[in-house]
Amino acid sequence: MEKDIDSGTKPATIEEGDTNTQDSPRSLPLPTSSSDVDDTYDLYKQHAADDISAAEAKRVLRKIDLRILPILIVTYLLQYLDKNGINYASVYGLQKGTGLHGQDYSWLSSIFYFGYLVAQYPAGYAMQRLPIAKVLGFTTLGWGIILITTPACHNFAGIAVNRFLLGAVEAAINPGFVLMMSMWYSASEQPLRLEAYYCTNGVSTMFGGLIGYAVGHITTGLAKWMYVFLIFGACSIAWGVVSLMVLPDLPATARFLNERERIVAVDRVAGNRQGIKNHNFKVNQAWQTLYDPKTWILFVMAVGAQIPNSAITSFTSIIVGSFGFDTLGTQYLQIPGGAIQFLALLIGGYICTRYPNMRCITMIVSNTICIVGAAMLVGLPDSNKWGRLVGLWLCFFQGLGFSLSLTMVSSNIAGVNKKRDREAEAEGTAGLVEEREAIENGMRDETELDNKYFRYSL
């Protein structure tokens, strides 16, 4: 069973002069330098003995939700729409307008992820060294500018460079949002909130289908495929400005919280035994990432989830069209798939938040449904177009399995380098002393392998 630390309470303090060795805290080694401690360590240490009620912690959580979640939700929706722009534009003359032939269109999907892959570690390093909210805000602004220039591309070379750059700037979003989850929320709070923004994949599929349907009715002006990128790009630029103004960097410096609320926000997350953020790069944590088996398990899971995702994000319109539906049908028939993904993510997130240690089971179920959908696409005869369409819709369950693997990183990886690089509870007997030591070790940026009292959430 998972051992959750109550986000609204702190371990009872030990009275001065108490000599009971069972309850007295053992001496903890002091950090050897500022690079050894969390960026919020001073605030945490100054108020470690403060009494924080459950009602006060809940009140602060509500303020955090109202500020953080809307920014993450809208940003993720736009990110999904923007990288899927070629999917909606593909049926409105994108290939002809940019001079694509043969496998050129397929290569555009791959080239996006080449840029994404190349930029992963530079983006991760930037988020560790710099204020994370500013990195995410400028990232949103950057991909909006790149997207809105896509209509200027008139050959394969031009649009290939455009897609590579788009993938590079969007590389910060998934690891950045995982870090935001671990910086603002306790382990038990993360699944539902991560699914709250990740379910916008389904919303964007529905919304994008409606936008694509509307674009199909434009009869004057520019080529229809250009409007898709102009609309999505303009929205991203506007939202990037909002994100820069509103999204906070750290609980300890958040301006929307007063001084007392900042203390509560730091204390809540310190209970994860992971710390919050350390801006110093640590080589030993990077090496530990490579030889930790969890890294490679999560790597295999991510690769498996992204295989169907690549088809869904870039080829859905073409796949639906191959079933025999008309051009407008290729747009609105994507809406049920988005609805399935939206509901699966929210329900899965609720189950994993409500019931301990259900993440792995939920991932297995969702991935199995996705496999069944893929089998229907391959196995059903061409004449059964509605059966194959249902199979395509079932493939949208892949989002639940992948998103829950992200919560495995945010909840189970300690040490900022390791948590960043990964993007890529057994019943405990620890008493008061051990729990306090585990939290202290987390605030000193120890990884989950070094912190012997760390507890996993599965």
ZIDAGI-V379268 format. One line per field, one symbol per residue. phi: phi as a letter, one per 30 degrees, with the letter a starting at -180 (. if undefined). psi: psi as a letter, one per 40 degrees, with the letter a starting at -180 (. if undefined). burial: # if it has 9 or more other ideal C-beta (glycine too) atoms within 8 Angstrom, else .. A space follows every 50 residues. Layout:
phi: ???
psi: ???
burial: ???
This chain:
phi: .dcdcddcbbeddcddjdcdddcddddcddedadddcddcddddddbdcd ccddddddddedddedcddedddddddddddddcedddddccjedddcid bhcedddddddedddddddededddddddcedddddddddddddddddce dddbaddddddedddddddddddddddddddddcbdedddeddddddddd edddddddddddddddcdcbiddedddedddddddddddedddddcdddb edbdddcdeddddddddededdicibabdcdbddddddedcdededdddd dddddddddddddcbedddddddjdddddddddddddddddedddddddd ddddcdhcdddddddddddddddddddddddedcddddddeddddddedd ddddddddddccccjddddddddd.edccdcedddddddddddciddddd ddcdbdcc
psi: ihghhheeiiiiihihehehddehhihhhiidideeiideddddddfdei hhidddddddddddddddddddddddddddddeeddddedefeddddefi ibedddddddddddddddeddddddddddihddddddddddddddddeed eeheiddddddddddddddededddddddddddeiiddedddddddddee dddddddddddddddeeheibiidddddddddddddddddddddddhidi deehdeiiddddddddddddeefeachhehhhddddddddehdddddddd dddddeddddddddeddddddeeeiidddedeeedddddddddddddddd ddddhifedddddddddddddddddddddiiddgddddddddddeeeddd dddddddddddehihdddddddf.hihiehadddddddddddeefiiddd heeihih.
burial: .####.###....#........##......#.....#####.##..#... .#...###.##.###.###.#########################.##.# ...##.###.##########..######.#.################### #.#..#.###.############.########################## #############.##.#.....#####################..#### ##.#..#...##################...#..##.##..#.##..##. ##..##.##############.#.#.#.#######.##########.### ###..####..###.##.##.######..#....#.############## #######################.#......#################.. #.######
